[in-house]
């Protein structure tokens, strides 16, 4: 039997914002990650970026696999987070890792 680990699953979210609101929005997103998402089964990491022009916030999540992410999404926490995030109008991209070059 092949014991090859399943590929990591990545979620990239791009949030529009304004220079005046960027910091507050980024802090709200970081709180959601620290206080909730971080403890979910299969969650590996999150990175939060802000653009220098103040116009966007970028979140990058890494999950063990798509199944772990989907389980989070249908959980009460996942549904609550989605309700909060939709008000920020994110662009969401689901990514498979092609290659890591170090």
Biotite code that builds the C-alpha atoms (Angstrom):
import biotite.structure as struc

atoms = struc.array([
    struc.Atom([0.000, 0.000, 0.000], chain_id="A", res_id=1, res_name="UNK", atom_name="CA", element="C"),
    struc.Atom([1.283, 3.472, -0.898], chain_id="A", res_id=2, res_name="UNK", atom_name="CA", element="C"),
    struc.Atom([1.813, 5.604, 2.222], chain_id="A", res_id=3, res_name="UNK", atom_name="CA", element="C"),
    struc.Atom([2.512, 8.818, 0.278], chain_id="A", res_id=4, res_name="UNK", atom_name="CA", element="C"),
    struc.Atom([1.275, 11.767, 2.335], chain_id="A", res_id=5, res_name="UNK", atom_name="CA", element="C"),
    struc.Atom([-1.516, 13.792, 0.815], chain_id="A", res_id=6, res_name="UNK", atom_name="CA", element="C"),
    struc.Atom([-0.487, 17.146, -0.644], chain_id="A", res_id=7, res_name="UNK", atom_name="CA", element="C"),
    struc.Atom([-0.791, 20.268, 1.457], chain_id="A", res_id=8, res_name="UNK", atom_name="CA", element="C"),
    struc.Atom([-3.761, 22.472, 0.676], chain_id="A", res_id=9, res_name="UNK", atom_name="CA", element="C"),
    struc.Atom([-3.406, 26.258, 0.546], chain_id="A", res_id=10, res_name="UNK", atom_name="CA", element="C"),
    struc.Atom([-5.999, 29.003, 0.711], chain_id="A", res_id=11, res_name="UNK", atom_name="CA", element="C"),
    struc.Atom([-5.099, 32.509, -0.429], chain_id="A", res_id=12, res_name="UNK", atom_name="CA", element="C"),
    struc.Atom([-7.469, 35.359, 0.422], chain_id="A", res_id=13, res_name="UNK", atom_name="CA", element="C"),
    struc.Atom([-7.098, 38.901, -0.898], chain_id="A", res_id=14, res_name="UNK", atom_name="CA", element="C"),
    struc.Atom([-9.076, 41.562, 0.933], chain_id="A", res_id=15, res_name="UNK", atom_name="CA", element="C"),
    struc.Atom([-9.582, 45.056, -0.446], chain_id="A", res_id=16, res_name="UNK", atom_name="CA", element="C"),
    struc.Atom([-9.237, 47.778, 2.176], chain_id="A", res_id=17, res_name="UNK", atom_name="CA", element="C"),
    struc.Atom([-8.170, 51.391, 2.520], chain_id="A", res_id=18, res_name="UNK", atom_name="CA", element="C"),
    struc.Atom([-4.996, 52.797, 4.034], chain_id="A", res_id=19, res_name="UNK", atom_name="CA", element="C"),
    struc.Atom([-7.073, 54.192, 6.905], chain_id="A", res_id=20, res_name="UNK", atom_name="CA", element="C"),
    struc.Atom([-8.708, 50.805, 7.669], chain_id="A", res_id=21, res_name="UNK", atom_name="CA", element="C"),
    struc.Atom([-5.916, 48.373, 6.784], chain_id="A", res_id=22, res_name="UNK", atom_name="CA", element="C"),
    struc.Atom([-4.460, 48.050, 10.282], chain_id="A", res_id=23, res_name="UNK", atom_name="CA", element="C"),
    struc.Atom([-7.838, 47.527, 11.992], chain_id="A", res_id=24, res_name="UNK", atom_name="CA", element="C"),
    struc.Atom([-8.936, 44.972, 9.392], chain_id="A", res_id=25, res_name="UNK", atom_name="CA", element="C"),
    struc.Atom([-5.616, 43.112, 9.639], chain_id="A", res_id=26, res_name="UNK", atom_name="CA", element="C"),
    struc.Atom([-5.870, 42.992, 13.438], chain_id="A", res_id=27, res_name="UNK", atom_name="CA", element="C"),
    struc.Atom([-9.426, 41.618, 13.239], chain_id="A", res_id=28, res_name="UNK", atom_name="CA", element="C"),
    struc.Atom([-8.302, 38.899, 10.820], chain_id="A", res_id=29, res_name="UNK", atom_name="CA", element="C"),
    struc.Atom([-5.289, 38.018, 12.997], chain_id="A", res_id=30, res_name="UNK", atom_name="CA", element="C"),
    struc.Atom([-7.557, 37.670, 16.035], chain_id="A", res_id=31, res_name="UNK", atom_name="CA", element="C"),
    struc.Atom([-9.848, 35.254, 14.182], chain_id="A", res_id=32, res_name="UNK", atom_name="CA", element="C"),
    struc.Atom([-6.813, 33.160, 13.230], chain_id="A", res_id=33, res_name="UNK", atom_name="CA", element="C"),
    struc.Atom([-5.213, 33.164, 16.698], chain_id="A", res_id=34, res_name="UNK", atom_name="CA", element="C"),
    struc.Atom([-8.396, 32.602, 18.694], chain_id="A", res_id=35, res_name="UNK", atom_name="CA", element="C"),
    struc.Atom([-10.132, 30.098, 16.481], chain_id="A", res_id=36, res_name="UNK", atom_name="CA", element="C"),
    struc.Atom([-8.670, 28.788, 13.266], chain_id="A", res_id=37, res_name="UNK", atom_name="CA", element="C"),
    struc.Atom([-5.264, 28.016, 14.792], chain_id="A", res_id=38, res_name="UNK", atom_name="CA", element="C"),
    struc.Atom([-6.738, 25.245, 16.943], chain_id="A", res_id=39, res_name="UNK", atom_name="CA", element="C"),
    struc.Atom([-8.562, 23.438, 14.135], chain_id="A", res_id=40, res_name="UNK", atom_name="CA", element="C"),
    struc.Atom([-7.542, 19.878, 13.223], chain_id="A", res_id=41, res_name="UNK", atom_name="CA", element="C"),
    struc.Atom([-5.336, 19.862, 10.138], chain_id="A", res_id=42, res_name="UNK", atom_name="CA", element="C"),
    struc.Atom([-4.460, 23.556, 10.361], chain_id="A", res_id=43, res_name="UNK", atom_name="CA", element="C"),
    struc.Atom([-0.728, 24.046, 9.781], chain_id="A", res_id=44, res_name="UNK", atom_name="CA", element="C"),
    struc.Atom([-0.069, 27.764, 9.471], chain_id="A", res_id=45, res_name="UNK", atom_name="CA", element="C"),
    struc.Atom([-1.323, 31.169, 8.459], chain_id="A", res_id=46, res_name="UNK", atom_name="CA", element="C"),
    struc.Atom([0.548, 34.196, 7.204], chain_id="A", res_id=47, res_name="UNK", atom_name="CA", element="C"),
    struc.Atom([-0.942, 37.644, 7.090], chain_id="A", res_id=48, res_name="UNK", atom_name="CA", element="C"),
    struc.Atom([0.482, 40.302, 4.768], chain_id="A", res_id=49, res_name="UNK", atom_name="CA", element="C"),
    struc.Atom([-0.404, 43.949, 4.176], chain_id="A", res_id=50, res_name="UNK", atom_name="CA", element="C"),
    struc.Atom([0.443, 45.815, 1.011], chain_id="A", res_id=51, res_name="UNK", atom_name="CA", element="C"),
    struc.Atom([2.635, 48.866, 1.256], chain_id="A", res_id=52, res_name="UNK", atom_name="CA", element="C"),
    struc.Atom([0.020, 51.033, -0.458], chain_id="A", res_id=53, res_name="UNK", atom_name="CA", element="C"),
    struc.Atom([-2.585, 50.150, 2.201], chain_id="A", res_id=54, res_name="UNK", atom_name="CA", element="C"),
    struc.Atom([-5.061, 48.843, -0.376], chain_id="A", res_id=55, res_name="UNK", atom_name="CA", element="C"),
    struc.Atom([-5.018, 45.100, 0.361], chain_id="A", res_id=56, res_name="UNK", atom_name="CA", element="C"),
    struc.Atom([-4.578, 42.455, 3.034], chain_id="A", res_id=57, res_name="UNK", atom_name="CA", element="C"),
    struc.Atom([-3.395, 39.001, 1.997], chain_id="A", res_id=58, res_name="UNK", atom_name="CA", element="C"),
    struc.Atom([-3.952, 35.847, 4.065], chain_id="A", res_id=59, res_name="UNK", atom_name="CA", element="C"),
    struc.Atom([-2.231, 32.585, 3.231], chain_id="A", res_id=60, res_name="UNK", atom_name="CA", element="C"),
    struc.Atom([-3.393, 29.438, 5.024], chain_id="A", res_id=61, res_name="UNK", atom_name="CA", element="C"),
    struc.Atom([-1.757, 26.036, 4.854], chain_id="A", res_id=62, res_name="UNK", atom_name="CA", element="C"),
    struc.Atom([-3.808, 22.947, 5.754], chain_id="A", res_id=63, res_name="UNK", atom_name="CA", element="C"),
    struc.Atom([-2.788, 19.289, 5.910], chain_id="A", res_id=64, res_name="UNK", atom_name="CA", element="C"),
    struc.Atom([-5.173, 18.575, 3.037], chain_id="A", res_id=65, res_name="UNK", atom_name="CA", element="C"),
    struc.Atom([-8.395, 19.790, 1.467], chain_id="A", res_id=66, res_name="UNK", atom_name="CA", element="C"),
    struc.Atom([-10.439, 17.491, 3.727], chain_id="A", res_id=67, res_name="UNK", atom_name="CA", element="C"),
    struc.Atom([-9.162, 19.262, 6.861], chain_id="A", res_id=68, res_name="UNK", atom_name="CA", element="C"),
    struc.Atom([-10.044, 22.632, 5.355], chain_id="A", res_id=69, res_name="UNK", atom_name="CA", element="C"),
    struc.Atom([-13.514, 21.447, 4.309], chain_id="A", res_id=70, res_name="UNK", atom_name="CA", element="C"),
    struc.Atom([-14.161, 20.043, 7.809], chain_id="A", res_id=71, res_name="UNK", atom_name="CA", element="C"),
    struc.Atom([-13.271, 23.455, 9.251], chain_id="A", res_id=72, res_name="UNK", atom_name="CA", element="C"),
    struc.Atom([-15.545, 25.232, 6.750], chain_id="A", res_id=73, res_name="UNK", atom_name="CA", element="C"),
    struc.Atom([-18.630, 23.232, 7.802], chain_id="A", res_id=74, res_name="UNK", atom_name="CA", element="C"),
    struc.Atom([-17.889, 23.596, 11.537], chain_id="A", res_id=75, res_name="UNK", atom_name="CA", element="C"),
    struc.Atom([-19.682, 26.224, 13.601], chain_id="A", res_id=76, res_name="UNK", atom_name="CA", element="C"),
    struc.Atom([-16.438, 28.218, 13.790], chain_id="A", res_id=77, res_name="UNK", atom_name="CA", element="C"),
    struc.Atom([-15.923, 27.993, 10.028], chain_id="A", res_id=78, res_name="UNK", atom_name="CA", element="C"),
    struc.Atom([-19.448, 29.212, 9.328], chain_id="A", res_id=79, res_name="UNK", atom_name="CA", element="C"),
    struc.Atom([-19.052, 32.107, 11.783], chain_id="A", res_id=80, res_name="UNK", atom_name="CA", element="C"),
    struc.Atom([-15.699, 33.091, 10.255], chain_id="A", res_id=81, res_name="UNK", atom_name="CA", element="C"),
    struc.Atom([-17.200, 32.984, 6.756], chain_id="A", res_id=82, res_name="UNK", atom_name="CA", element="C"),
    struc.Atom([-20.014, 35.313, 7.867], chain_id="A", res_id=83, res_name="UNK", atom_name="CA", element="C"),
    struc.Atom([-17.467, 37.790, 9.209], chain_id="A", res_id=84, res_name="UNK", atom_name="CA", element="C"),
    struc.Atom([-15.152, 37.569, 6.201], chain_id="A", res_id=85, res_name="UNK", atom_name="CA", element="C"),
    struc.Atom([-17.856, 37.988, 3.555], chain_id="A", res_id=86, res_name="UNK", atom_name="CA", element="C"),
    struc.Atom([-18.374, 41.586, 4.728], chain_id="A", res_id=87, res_name="UNK", atom_name="CA", element="C"),
    struc.Atom([-14.760, 42.298, 3.720], chain_id="A", res_id=88, res_name="UNK", atom_name="CA", element="C"),
    struc.Atom([-15.364, 41.027, 0.147], chain_id="A", res_id=89, res_name="UNK", atom_name="CA", element="C"),
    struc.Atom([-12.348, 38.739, -0.234], chain_id="A", res_id=90, res_name="UNK", atom_name="CA", element="C"),
    struc.Atom([-11.114, 37.110, -3.406], chain_id="A", res_id=91, res_name="UNK", atom_name="CA", element="C"),
    struc.Atom([-10.498, 33.474, -2.464], chain_id="A", res_id=92, res_name="UNK", atom_name="CA", element="C"),
    struc.Atom([-8.115, 31.135, -4.270], chain_id="A", res_id=93, res_name="UNK", atom_name="CA", element="C"),
    struc.Atom([-7.614, 27.434, -3.544], chain_id="A", res_id=94, res_name="UNK", atom_name="CA", element="C"),
    struc.Atom([-4.106, 26.247, -4.359], chain_id="A", res_id=95, res_name="UNK", atom_name="CA", element="C"),
    struc.Atom([-2.234, 22.973, -4.635], chain_id="A", res_id=96, res_name="UNK", atom_name="CA", element="C"),
    struc.Atom([1.460, 23.029, -3.989], chain_id="A", res_id=97, res_name="UNK", atom_name="CA", element="C"),
    struc.Atom([3.285, 22.418, -7.246], chain_id="A", res_id=98, res_name="UNK", atom_name="CA", element="C"),
    struc.Atom([6.866, 22.650, -6.053], chain_id="A", res_id=99, res_name="UNK", atom_name="CA", element="C"),
    struc.Atom([8.935, 24.085, -3.229], chain_id="A", res_id=100, res_name="UNK", atom_name="CA", element="C"),
    struc.Atom([12.197, 25.697, -4.259], chain_id="A", res_id=101, res_name="UNK", atom_name="CA", element="C"),
    struc.Atom([14.529, 26.706, -1.457], chain_id="A", res_id=102, res_name="UNK", atom_name="CA", element="C"),
])
